[in-house]
Amino acid sequence: MTTMLTAARAEALFTSQLATGSDPSYDAADKAIRLALRAHGGVRGCAADVAAEYGDHPDLAVPRMRWALELIDQLYAARRTRRRRGWVLVA
């Protein structure tokens, strides 16, 4: 199941400068997401740019979104698991 937050992160990652298929660390992906949100005017801007890519280049957009969703699921699922086990401290 894809939540709205997961979808928003994936859209931002989709519009980021990271290469499709790359395997960035959590910190690198988080930074790329933040930069993409600023560059595209927020979540709505990222969503609009994703839609434009699907219209202009669907053959490239599908694998990129698949990569973005899988990466977000992988990176954030690992953090949720650690948080439940008490491994992540919040100041």
C-alpha positions as semicolon CSV with decimal commas, in nm:
position;residue;x (nm);y (nm);z (nm)
1;M;0,000;0,000;0,000
2;T;0,134;0,342;-0,096
3;T;0,052;0,621;0,149
4;M;0,026;0,984;0,045
5;L;0,358;1,058;0,216
6;T;0,528;0,771;0,032
7;A;0,386;0,895;-0,299
8;A;0,500;1,252;-0,230
9;R;0,851;1,134;-0,141
10;A;0,865;0,917;-0,454
11;E;0,750;1,206;-0,675
12;A;1,018;1,430;-0,526
13;L;1,280;1,159;-0,572
14;F;1,158;1,110;-0,931
15;T;1,225;1,479;-1,004
16;S;1,561;1,477;-0,824
17;Q;1,907;1,473;-0,978
18;L;1,976;1,115;-0,861
19;A;2,029;0,863;-1,139
20;T;1,764;0,599;-1,199
21;G;1,882;0,271;-1,057
22;S;2,124;0,430;-0,813
23;D;2,130;0,304;-0,455
24;P;2,183;0,613;-0,239
25;S;2,203;0,612;0,137
26;Y;1,910;0,739;0,341
27;D;2,089;1,072;0,394
28;A;2,165;1,117;0,023
29;A;1,807;1,034;-0,077
30;D;1,664;1,262;0,193
31;K;1,884;1,548;0,073
32;A;1,783;1,487;-0,290
33;I;1,415;1,489;-0,191
34;R;1,452;1,817;-0,002
35;L;1,640;1,981;-0,290
36;A;1,381;1,859;-0,542
37;L;1,095;1,996;-0,332
38;R;1,263;2,337;-0,318
39;A;1,352;2,335;-0,689
40;H;1,003;2,235;-0,807
41;G;0,799;2,451;-0,571
42;G;0,687;2,183;-0,330
43;V;0,487;1,863;-0,355
44;R;0,246;1,997;-0,618
45;G;0,529;2,113;-0,840
46;C;0,695;1,772;-0,821
47;A;0,364;1,601;-0,902
48;A;0,312;1,830;-1,203
49;D;0,661;1,755;-1,333
50;V;0,606;1,381;-1,288
51;A;0,281;1,406;-1,486
52;A;0,458;1,600;-1,761
53;E;0,729;1,332;-1,783
54;Y;0,466;1,059;-1,812
55;G;0,307;1,255;-2,097
56;D;0,634;1,334;-2,275
57;H;0,841;1,022;-2,204
58;P;0,628;0,738;-2,065
59;D;0,892;0,481;-2,163
60;L;1,142;0,650;-1,930
61;A;0,899;0,764;-1,660
62;V;0,768;0,419;-1,569
63;P;1,105;0,265;-1,475
64;R;1,207;0,584;-1,292
65;M;0,892;0,587;-1,080
66;R;0,926;0,216;-1,010
67;W;1,284;0,282;-0,890
68;A;1,173;0,581;-0,680
69;L;0,890;0,391;-0,510
70;E;1,107;0,088;-0,438
71;L;1,384;0,305;-0,296
72;I;1,146;0,502;-0,074
73;D;0,986;0,180;0,051
74;Q;1,328;0,031;0,123
75;L;1,480;0,334;0,296
76;Y;1,182;0,437;0,506
77;A;1,072;0,082;0,597
78;A;1,415;0,020;0,746
79;R;1,386;0,336;0,954
80;R;1,035;0,245;1,076
81;T;1,161;-0,097;1,185
82;R;1,455;0,052;1,375
83;R;1,229;0,309;1,539
84;R;0,996;0,036;1,667
85;R;1,292;-0,146;1,816
86;G;1,413;0,170;1,985
87;W;1,724;0,215;1,771
88;V;1,651;0,571;1,661
89;L;1,681;0,847;1,917
90;V;1,493;1,172;1,871
91;A;1,626;1,483;2,038
